[in-house]
Amino acid sequence: MSIEILHVKSKDPLQDFSRQIFQILDINEIEQRYSDNYPEGTYFKGKKGNVDIKISHEDDQGFDDWDYWVTVTQHSENLAMIQDIVQKLSRAGYEVYKGRQKDIC
């Protein structure tokens, strides 16, 4: 399993931004969640196949110019999937920075 952190710029509110991203990625299984572990206490989670996507406000130090995290958790090792997501978001007009990756065994 691996986790990719994408940093994305958008001035839209979190709910609108999340809805747009999930629509671009053709994800229909979506829920709003609440947790003190996320900036402003709320995030949106979507699931499609072996991929979970969480969208929340950005609060990483050094990423002050970025508005949102798009965290992609893959339950399989499909590296092309991340590149496909970045391309889809870029084609839709979003500025995307592919941040860090964590491999989880």
URGI-V850944 format. One record per helix or strand of 2 or more residues. SS is the DSSP state (a for helix, b for strand). FROM is the first residue (numbers start at 1). TO is the last residue. If there is no record, write none. Layout:
ss/from/to
SS/FROM/TO
SS/FROM/TO
This chain:
ss/from/to
b/2/9
a/14/24
b/29/34
a/39/41
b/42/48
b/51/57
b/68/74
a/79/91
b/95/103
